[in-house]
């Protein structure tokens, strides 16, 4: 099992949004994340890149 | 290490596009996939959903 860490790209650094992410769904311009614990998070963001070797997802937001 | 299998959503089934995927990058309306062996693939597709527990990514294409 390979749960992912989700980061949001900022100006200078990447901010950790959610850990132990089991699933990600794209719903229009939103992303729905769910952890193995059932915690859900919905974000207006896009996927920029995914590094599967390090189980790392980087998102960006259209503003801010 | 958790390499991913990438599938393309079809009408009836999901078609395997690439295995042992190490990285995915979003470049406009294209996705750039790279395997642990350095094989690269560029697709006009979008991410629909990712199942990290099963290391499974499902894409869709705007046409076909």
Backbone of each chain as nested JSON, in Angstrom:
{
  "chains": [
    {"id": "A", "residues": [
      {"number": 1, "name": "UNK", "atoms": {"N": [0.844, -1.19, 0.0], "CA": [0.0, 0.0, 0.0], "C": [0.88, 1.241, 0.0]}},
      {"number": 2, "name": "UNK", "atoms": {"N": [0.466, 2.202, -0.795], "CA": [1.306, 3.364, -1.052], "C": [0.527, 4.652, -0.919]}},
      {"number": 3, "name": "UNK", "atoms": {"N": [0.214, 5.016, 0.283], "CA": [-0.539, 6.247, 0.469], "C": [0.321, 7.454, 0.099]}},
      {"number": 4, "name": "UNK", "atoms": {"N": [-0.357, 8.473, -0.366], "CA": [0.355, 9.635, -0.891], "C": [0.281, 10.828, 0.054]}},
      {"number": 5, "name": "UNK", "atoms": {"N": [1.282, 11.662, -0.071], "CA": [1.271, 12.977, 0.574], "C": [0.94, 14.002, -0.5]}},
      {"number": 6, "name": "UNK", "atoms": {"N": [0.023, 14.907, -0.187], "CA": [-0.409, 15.911, -1.155], "C": [0.091, 17.285, -0.722]}},
      {"number": 7, "name": "UNK", "atoms": {"N": [0.749, 17.966, -1.637], "CA": [1.32, 19.292, -1.371], "C": [0.706, 20.323, -2.304]}},
      {"number": 8, "name": "UNK", "atoms": {"N": [0.649, 21.544, -1.828], "CA": [0.186, 22.656, -2.648], "C": [1.376, 23.573, -2.924]}},
      {"number": 9, "name": "UNK", "atoms": {"N": [1.582, 23.84, -4.204], "CA": [2.703, 24.655, -4.641], "C": [2.484, 26.106, -4.234]}},
      {"number": 10, "name": "UNK", "atoms": {"N": [3.439, 26.655, -3.497], "CA": [3.353, 28.055, -3.129], "C": [4.426, 28.846, -3.848]}},
      {"number": 11, "name": "UNK", "atoms": {"N": [4.592, 30.105, -3.442], "CA": [5.595, 30.937, -4.111], "C": [7.007, 30.424, -3.856]}},
      {"number": 12, "name": "UNK", "atoms": {"N": [7.274, 30.093, -2.597], "CA": [8.637, 29.701, -2.243], "C": [8.764, 28.231, -1.88]}},
      {"number": 13, "name": "UNK", "atoms": {"N": [7.669, 27.663, -1.407], "CA": [7.76, 26.295, -0.933], "C": [6.456, 25.562, -1.17]}},
      {"number": 14, "name": "UNK", "atoms": {"N": [6.506, 24.272, -0.901], "CA": [5.309, 23.454, -1.052], "C": [4.723, 23.169, 0.322]}},
      {"number": 15, "name": "UNK", "atoms": {"N": [3.428, 23.436, 0.441], "CA": [2.724, 23.285, 1.719], "C": [2.021, 21.939, 1.753]}},
      {"number": 16, "name": "UNK", "atoms": {"N": [2.222, 21.188, 2.82], "CA": [1.56, 19.897, 2.965], "C": [0.065, 20.105, 3.199]}},
      {"number": 17, "name": "UNK", "atoms": {"N": [-0.747, 19.472, 2.37], "CA": [-2.207, 19.623, 2.457], "C": [-2.824, 18.453, 3.204]}},
      {"number": 18, "name": "UNK", "atoms": {"N": [-2.397, 17.238, 2.84], "CA": [-3.011, 16.045, 3.411], "C": [-2.061, 14.862, 3.249]}},
      {"number": 19, "name": "UNK", "atoms": {"N": [-2.031, 14.022, 4.277], "CA": [-1.194, 12.817, 4.239], "C": [-2.07, 11.575, 4.191]}},
      {"number": 20, "name": "UNK", "atoms": {"N": [-1.445, 10.448, 3.938], "CA": [-2.143, 9.141, 3.937], "C": [-3.328, 9.152, 2.984]}},
      {"number": 21, "name": "UNK", "atoms": {"N": [-3.129, 9.795, 1.841], "CA": [-4.205, 9.899, 0.861], "C": [-4.33, 8.569, 0.101]}},
      {"number": 22, "name": "UNK", "atoms": {"N": [-5.539, 8.045, 0.104], "CA": [-5.798, 6.758, -0.557], "C": [-6.36, 6.939, -1.955]}},
      {"number": 23, "name": "UNK", "atoms": {"N": [-7.249, 7.931, -2.109], "CA": [-7.829, 8.167, -3.433], "C": [-7.917, 9.659, -3.739]}},
      {"number": 24, "name": "UNK", "atoms": {"N": [-7.837, 9.934, -5.02], "CA": [-8.001, 11.29, -5.533], "C": [-8.958, 11.205, -6.708]}},
      {"number": 25, "name": "UNK", "atoms": {"N": [-9.951, 12.091, -6.734], "CA": [-10.875, 12.157, -7.865], "C": [-10.915, 13.574, -8.396]}},
      {"number": 26, "name": "UNK", "atoms": {"N": [-10.967, 13.669, -9.715], "CA": [-11.08, 14.977, -10.336], "C": [-12.556, 15.214, -10.638]}},
      {"number": 27, "name": "UNK", "atoms": {"N": [-13.073, 16.333, -10.146], "CA": [-14.478, 16.665, -10.355], "C": [-14.528, 18.081, -10.895]}},
      {"number": 28, "name": "UNK", "atoms": {"N": [-14.484, 18.199, -12.206], "CA": [-14.432, 19.516, -12.83], "C": [-13.139, 20.21, -12.447]}},
      {"number": 29, "name": "UNK", "atoms": {"N": [-13.227, 21.402, -11.842], "CA": [-12.006, 22.103, -11.457], "C": [-11.671, 21.875, -9.979]}},
      {"number": 30, "name": "UNK", "atoms": {"N": [-12.289, 20.862, -9.388], "CA": [-11.986, 20.532, -7.997], "C": [-11.369, 19.144, -7.886]}},
      {"number": 31, "name": "UNK", "atoms": {"N": [-10.605, 18.972, -6.829], "CA": [-10.026, 17.662, -6.518], "C": [-10.613, 17.184, -5.198]}},
      {"number": 32, "name": "UNK", "atoms": {"N": [-11.023, 15.934, -5.197], "CA": [-11.554, 15.338, -3.98], "C": [-10.539, 14.323, -3.468]}},
      {"number": 33, "name": "UNK", "atoms": {"N": [-10.028, 14.57, -2.285], "CA": [-9.03, 13.682, -1.684], "C": [-9.683, 12.914, -0.548]}},
      {"number": 34, "name": "UNK", "atoms": {"N": [-9.282, 11.662, -0.391], "CA": [-9.749, 10.902, 0.762], "C": [-8.602, 10.086, 1.336]}},
      {"number": 35, "name": "UNK", "atoms": {"N": [-8.469, 10.16, 2.657], "CA": [-7.393, 9.421, 3.314], "C": [-7.856, 7.996, 3.643]}},
      {"number": 36, "name": "UNK", "atoms": {"N": [-6.904, 7.165, 4.046], "CA": [-7.255, 5.804, 4.472], "C": [-8.127, 5.824, 5.719]}},
      {"number": 37, "name": "UNK", "atoms": {"N": [-8.17, 6.936, 6.425], "CA": [-8.988, 7.056, 7.629], "C": [-10.393, 7.592, 7.316]}},
      {"number": 38, "name": "UNK", "atoms": {"N": [-10.662, 7.857, 6.033], "CA": [-11.97, 8.334, 5.626], "C": [-12.106, 9.851, 5.667]}},
      {"number": 39, "name": "UNK", "atoms": {"N": [-11.035, 10.538, 6.041], "CA": [-11.065, 12.003, 6.023], "C": [-11.105, 12.485, 4.577]}},
      {"number": 40, "name": "UNK", "atoms": {"N": [-12.02, 13.422, 4.304], "CA": [-12.151, 13.925, 2.943], "C": [-11.798, 15.397, 2.875]}},
      {"number": 41, "name": "UNK", "atoms": {"N": [-11.263, 15.78, 1.727], "CA": [-10.922, 17.182, 1.514], "C": [-11.204, 17.519, 0.05]}},
      {"number": 42, "name": "UNK", "atoms": {"N": [-11.869, 18.627, -0.173], "CA": [-12.148, 19.088, -1.529], "C": [-11.424, 20.405, -1.747]}},
      {"number": 43, "name": "UNK", "atoms": {"N": [-10.707, 20.509, -2.845], "CA": [-9.871, 21.678, -3.115], "C": [-10.091, 22.179, -4.531]}},
      {"number": 44, "name": "UNK", "atoms": {"N": [-10.121, 23.485, -4.725], "CA": [-10.096, 24.028, -6.08], "C": [-8.638, 24.083, -6.498]}},
      {"number": 45, "name": "UNK", "atoms": {"N": [-8.174, 23.049, -7.127], "CA": [-6.761, 22.963, -7.487], "C": [-6.575, 22.02, -8.66]}},
      {"number": 46, "name": "UNK", "atoms": {"N": [-5.387, 22.073, -9.231], "CA": [-5.022, 21.189, -10.344], "C": [-3.804, 20.372, -9.954]}},
      {"number": 47, "name": "UNK", "atoms": {"N": [-3.692, 19.22, -10.545], "CA": [-2.491, 18.415, -10.34], "C": [-1.385, 18.972, -11.224]}},
      {"number": 48, "name": "UNK", "atoms": {"N": [-0.225, 19.2, -10.645], "CA": [0.93, 19.625, -11.427], "C": [1.819, 18.441, -11.782]}},
      {"number": 49, "name": "UNK", "atoms": {"N": [2.134, 17.63, -10.757], "CA": [3.004, 16.478, -10.987], "C": [2.828, 15.46, -9.873]}},
      {"number": 50, "name": "UNK", "atoms": {"N": [3.14, 14.242, -10.208], "CA": [3.057, 13.153, -9.243], "C": [4.356, 12.372, -9.312]}},
      {"number": 51, "name": "UNK", "atoms": {"N": [4.933, 12.152, -8.153], "CA": [6.166, 11.373, -8.034], "C": [5.78, 10.098, -7.281]}},
      {"number": 52, "name": "UNK", "atoms": {"N": [5.616, 9.003, -8.042], "CA": [5.135, 7.772, -7.426], "C": [6.197, 7.113, -6.556]}},
      {"number": 53, "name": "UNK", "atoms": {"N": [7.45, 7.304, -6.904], "CA": [8.513, 6.679, -6.111], "C": [8.518, 7.228, -4.695]}},
      {"number": 54, "name": "UNK", "atoms": {"N": [8.181, 8.498, -4.57], "CA": [8.138, 9.115, -3.247], "C": [6.71, 9.368, -2.77]}},
      {"number": 55, "name": "UNK", "atoms": {"N": [5.736, 8.851, -3.499], "CA": [4.314, 8.983, -3.136], "C": [3.957, 10.436, -2.825]}},
      {"number": 56, "name": "UNK", "atoms": {"N": [4.239, 11.294, -3.782], "CA": [4.17, 12.734, -3.572], "C": [3.406, 13.386, -4.728]}},
      {"number": 57, "name": "UNK", "atoms": {"N": [2.364, 14.105, -4.381], "CA": [1.564, 14.805, -5.387], "C": [1.684, 16.29, -5.151]}},
      {"number": 58, "name": "UNK", "atoms": {"N": [1.941, 17.04, -6.198], "CA": [2.013, 18.492, -6.064], "C": [0.873, 19.116, -6.864]}},
      {"number": 59, "name": "UNK", "atoms": {"N": [0.115, 19.967, -6.163], "CA": [-1.018, 20.668, -6.772], "C": [-0.692, 22.145, -6.935]}},
      {"number": 60, "name": "UNK", "atoms": {"N": [-1.469, 22.798, -7.779], "CA": [-1.384, 24.262, -7.849], "C": [-2.8, 24.809, -7.819]}},
      {"number": 61, "name": "UNK", "atoms": {"N": [-2.903, 26.047, -7.388], "CA": [-4.209, 26.695, -7.375], "C": [-4.195, 27.853, -8.355]}},
      {"number": 62, "name": "UNK", "atoms": {"N": [-5.323, 28.09, -9.02], "CA": [-5.388, 29.119, -10.058], "C": [-5.155, 30.532, -9.518]}},
      {"number": 63, "name": "UNK", "atoms": {"N": [-5.388, 30.727, -8.222], "CA": [-5.163, 32.049, -7.632], "C": [-4.484, 31.849, -6.288]}},
      {"number": 64, "name": "UNK", "atoms": {"N": [-3.704, 32.838, -5.878], "CA": [-3.006, 32.744, -4.605], "C": [-1.857, 31.792, -4.704]}}
    ]},
    {"id": "B", "residues": [
      {"number": 1, "name": "UNK", "atoms": {"N": [8.818, 1.741, -2.737], "CA": [8.568, 2.312, -4.067], "C": [7.24, 1.782, -4.591]}},
      {"number": 2, "name": "UNK", "atoms": {"N": [6.479, 2.659, -5.204], "CA": [5.114, 2.335, -5.586], "C": [4.836, 2.785, -7.002]}},
      {"number": 3, "name": "UNK", "atoms": {"N": [5.35, 2.071, -7.946], "CA": [5.094, 2.451, -9.328], "C": [3.628, 2.228, -9.681]}},
      {"number": 4, "name": "UNK", "atoms": {"N": [3.156, 3.055, -10.578], "CA": [1.732, 3.041, -10.905], "C": [1.46, 2.408, -12.259]}},
      {"number": 5, "name": "UNK", "atoms": {"N": [0.261, 1.886, -12.376], "CA": [-0.262, 1.45, -13.663], "C": [-1.225, 2.528, -14.142]}},
      {"number": 6, "name": "UNK", "atoms": {"N": [-1.094, 2.895, -15.416], "CA": [-1.939, 3.948, -15.97], "C": [-2.92, 3.35, -16.97]}},
      {"number": 7, "name": "UNK", "atoms": {"N": [-4.185, 3.656, -16.792], "CA": [-5.252, 3.139, -17.653], "C": [-5.977, 4.289, -18.33]}},
      {"number": 8, "name": "UNK", "atoms": {"N": [-6.505, 3.984, -19.511], "CA": [-7.318, 4.955, -20.231], "C": [-8.751, 4.439, -20.241]}},
      {"number": 9, "name": "UNK", "atoms": {"N": [-9.656, 5.312, -19.798], "CA": [-11.063, 4.949, -19.707], "C": [-11.665, 4.824, -21.102]}},
      {"number": 10, "name": "UNK", "atoms": {"N": [-12.253, 3.665, -21.387], "CA": [-12.924, 3.482, -22.668], "C": [-14.421, 3.389, -22.451]}},
      {"number": 11, "name": "UNK", "atoms": {"N": [-15.14, 3.0, -23.493], "CA": [-16.596, 2.906, -23.373], "C": [-16.996, 1.792, -22.423]}},
      {"number": 12, "name": "UNK", "atoms": {"N": [-16.353, 0.649, -22.586], "CA": [-16.755, -0.518, -21.797], "C": [-15.718, -0.931, -20.765]}},
      {"number": 13, "name": "UNK", "atoms": {"N": [-14.471, -0.611, -21.043], "CA": [-13.424, -1.101, -20.159], "C": [-12.278, -0.092, -20.093]}},
      {"number": 14, "name": "UNK", "atoms": {"N": [-11.346, -0.391, -19.228], "CA": [-10.176, 0.472, -19.105], "C": [-8.976, -0.218, -19.746]}},
      {"number": 15, "name": "UNK", "atoms": {"N": [-8.312, 0.533, -20.6], "CA": [-7.188, -0.011, -21.367], "C": [-5.877, 0.375, -20.684]}},
      {"number": 16, "name": "UNK", "atoms": {"N": [-5.022, -0.604, -20.492], "CA": [-3.725, -0.336, -19.865], "C": [-2.841, 0.45, -20.827]}},
      {"number": 17, "name": "UNK", "atoms": {"N": [-2.339, 1.584, -20.373], "CA": [-1.517, 2.453, -21.22], "C": [-0.032, 2.247, -20.922]}},
      {"number": 18, "name": "UNK", "atoms": {"N": [0.303, 2.202, -19.647], "CA": [1.715, 2.113, -19.27], "C": [1.825, 1.596, -17.837]}},
      {"number": 19, "name": "UNK", "atoms": {"N": [2.822, 0.756, -17.619], "CA": [3.064, 0.199, -16.281], "C": [4.37, 0.761, -15.724]}},
      {"number": 20, "name": "UNK", "atoms": {"N": [4.605, 0.519, -14.457], "CA": [5.852, 0.907, -13.789], "C": [6.119, 2.4, -13.93]}},
      {"number": 21, "name": "UNK", "atoms": {"N": [5.032, 3.174, -13.858], "CA": [5.163, 4.621, -14.02], "C": [5.72, 5.239, -12.744]}},
      {"number": 22, "name": "UNK", "atoms": {"N": [6.781, 5.999, -12.905], "CA": [7.448, 6.628, -11.763], "C": [7.008, 8.075, -11.567]}},
      {"number": 23, "name": "UNK", "atoms": {"N": [6.834, 8.777, -12.691], "CA": [6.42, 10.18, -12.579], "C": [5.363, 10.529, -13.625]}},
      {"number": 24, "name": "UNK", "atoms": {"N": [4.536, 11.467, -13.245], "CA": [3.52, 12.015, -14.154], "C": [3.607, 13.528, -14.033]}},
      {"number": 25, "name": "UNK", "atoms": {"N": [3.62, 14.205, -15.178], "CA": [3.595, 15.672, -15.176], "C": [2.466, 16.163, -16.064]}},
      {"number": 26, "name": "UNK", "atoms": {"N": [1.81, 17.202, -15.595], "CA": [0.749, 17.798, -16.389], "C": [1.345, 18.982, -17.137]}},
      {"number": 27, "name": "UNK", "atoms": {"N": [1.181, 18.96, -18.468], "CA": [1.714, 20.034, -19.295], "C": [0.572, 20.524, -20.184]}},
      {"number": 28, "name": "UNK", "atoms": {"N": [-0.152, 21.503, -19.69], "CA": [-1.326, 21.994, -20.417], "C": [-2.368, 20.901, -20.497]}},
      {"number": 29, "name": "UNK", "atoms": {"N": [-2.782, 20.539, -21.699], "CA": [-3.78, 19.473, -21.832], "C": [-3.135, 18.118, -22.131]}},
      {"number": 30, "name": "UNK", "atoms": {"N": [-1.838, 18.035, -21.891], "CA": [-1.138, 16.761, -22.098], "C": [-0.588, 16.237, -20.782]}},
      {"number": 31, "name": "UNK", "atoms": {"N": [-0.424, 14.931, -20.735], "CA": [0.211, 14.285, -19.59], "C": [1.498, 13.628, -20.058]}},
      {"number": 32, "name": "UNK", "atoms": {"N": [2.551, 13.83, -19.305], "CA": [3.829, 13.211, -19.62], "C": [4.106, 12.147, -18.572]}},
      {"number": 33, "name": "UNK", "atoms": {"N": [4.198, 10.917, -19.021], "CA": [4.441, 9.793, -18.126], "C": [5.868, 9.307, -18.326]}},
      {"number": 34, "name": "UNK", "atoms": {"N": [6.502, 8.889, -17.25], "CA": [7.835, 8.28, -17.388], "C": [7.929, 7.073, -16.467]}},
      {"number": 35, "name": "UNK", "atoms": {"N": [8.408, 5.976, -17.016], "CA": [8.554, 4.756, -16.225], "C": [9.895, 4.759, -15.487]}},
      {"number": 36, "name": "UNK", "atoms": {"N": [10.046, 3.798, -14.589], "CA": [11.323, 3.652, -13.89], "C": [12.444, 3.255, -14.845]}},
      {"number": 37, "name": "UNK", "atoms": {"N": [12.085, 2.78, -16.046], "CA": [13.091, 2.387, -17.031], "C": [13.436, 3.542, -17.974]}},
      {"number": 38, "name": "UNK", "atoms": {"N": [12.82, 4.696, -17.753], "CA": [13.126, 5.861, -18.574], "C": [12.253, 5.982, -19.815]}},
      {"number": 39, "name": "UNK", "atoms": {"N": [11.349, 5.026, -20.004], "CA": [10.424, 5.12, -21.133], "C": [9.454, 6.271, -20.9]}},
      {"number": 40, "name": "UNK", "atoms": {"N": [9.269, 7.097, -21.929], "CA": [8.388, 8.241, -21.791], "C": [7.192, 8.121, -22.714]}},
      {"number": 41, "name": "UNK", "atoms": {"N": [6.092, 8.671, -22.271], "CA": [4.887, 8.676, -23.094], "C": [4.152, 9.99, -22.848]}},
      {"number": 42, "name": "UNK", "atoms": {"N": [3.725, 10.616, -23.922], "CA": [2.96, 11.858, -23.83], "C": [1.571, 11.601, -24.407]}},
      {"number": 43, "name": "UNK", "atoms": {"N": [0.554, 11.999, -23.671], "CA": [-0.824, 11.711, -24.054], "C": [-1.678, 12.962, -23.924]}},
      {"number": 44, "name": "UNK", "atoms": {"N": [-2.585, 13.151, -24.876], "CA": [-3.61, 14.201, -24.708], "C": [-4.718, 13.586, -23.87]}},
      {"number": 45, "name": "UNK", "atoms": {"N": [-4.633, 13.748, -22.586], "CA": [-5.595, 13.107, -21.691], "C": [-5.667, 13.867, -20.376]}},
      {"number": 46, "name": "UNK", "atoms": {"N": [-6.699, 13.541, -19.614], "CA": [-6.877, 14.133, -18.29], "C": [-6.909, 13.033, -17.242]}},
      {"number": 47, "name": "UNK", "atoms": {"N": [-6.539, 13.38, -16.045], "CA": [-6.648, 12.431, -14.939], "C": [-8.09, 12.424, -14.452]}},
      {"number": 48, "name": "UNK", "atoms": {"N": [-8.664, 11.245, -14.34], "CA": [-10.011, 11.107, -13.784], "C": [-9.954, 10.778, -12.296]}},
      {"number": 49, "name": "UNK", "atoms": {"N": [-9.142, 9.763, -11.97], "CA": [-9.041, 9.344, -10.575], "C": [-7.761, 8.568, -10.351]}},
      {"number": 50, "name": "UNK", "atoms": {"N": [-7.318, 8.577, -9.121], "CA": [-6.119, 7.848, -8.727], "C": [-6.444, 7.04, -7.485]}},
      {"number": 51, "name": "UNK", "atoms": {"N": [-6.098, 5.769, -7.54], "CA": [-6.277, 4.863, -6.409], "C": [-4.874, 4.498, -5.928]}},
      {"number": 52, "name": "UNK", "atoms": {"N": [-4.45, 5.142, -4.854], "CA": [-3.068, 4.947, -4.398], "C": [-2.871, 3.584, -3.76]}},
      {"number": 53, "name": "UNK", "atoms": {"N": [-3.911, 3.045, -3.155], "CA": [-3.771, 1.742, -2.503], "C": [-3.443, 0.67, -3.536]}},
      {"number": 54, "name": "UNK", "atoms": {"N": [-4.015, 0.826, -4.732], "CA": [-3.76, -0.143, -5.796], "C": [-2.837, 0.406, -6.878]}},
      {"number": 55, "name": "UNK", "atoms": {"N": [-2.254, 1.591, -6.619], "CA": [-1.304, 2.218, -7.551], "C": [-1.874, 2.258, -8.974]}},
      {"number": 56, "name": "UNK", "atoms": {"N": [-3.049, 2.824, -9.082], "CA": [-3.833, 2.762, -10.306], "C": [-4.328, 4.159, -10.674]}},
      {"number": 57, "name": "UNK", "atoms": {"N": [-3.999, 4.594, -11.877], "CA": [-4.436, 5.908, -12.352], "C": [-5.352, 5.698, -13.54]}},
      {"number": 58, "name": "UNK", "atoms": {"N": [-6.489, 6.366, -13.552], "CA": [-7.392, 6.266, -14.697], "C": [-7.474, 7.626, -15.376]}},
      {"number": 59, "name": "UNK", "atoms": {"N": [-7.225, 7.608, -16.69], "CA": [-7.268, 8.82, -17.502], "C": [-8.488, 8.788, -18.411]}},
      {"number": 60, "name": "UNK", "atoms": {"N": [-8.849, 9.952, -18.935], "CA": [-9.857, 10.0, -19.99], "C": [-9.336, 10.905, -21.091]}},
      {"number": 61, "name": "UNK", "atoms": {"N": [-9.863, 10.681, -22.278], "CA": [-9.474, 11.53, -23.397], "C": [-10.685, 12.321, -23.848]}},
      {"number": 62, "name": "UNK", "atoms": {"N": [-10.463, 13.556, -24.296], "CA": [-11.574, 14.424, -24.671], "C": [-12.364, 13.894, -25.862]}},
      {"number": 63, "name": "UNK", "atoms": {"N": [-11.748, 13.049, -26.687], "CA": [-12.454, 12.478, -27.849], "C": [-12.085, 11.003, -27.928]}},
      {"number": 64, "name": "UNK", "atoms": {"N": [-12.984, 10.228, -28.487], "CA": [-12.753, 8.77, -28.615], "C": [-12.859, 8.145, -27.265]}}
    ]}
  ]
}
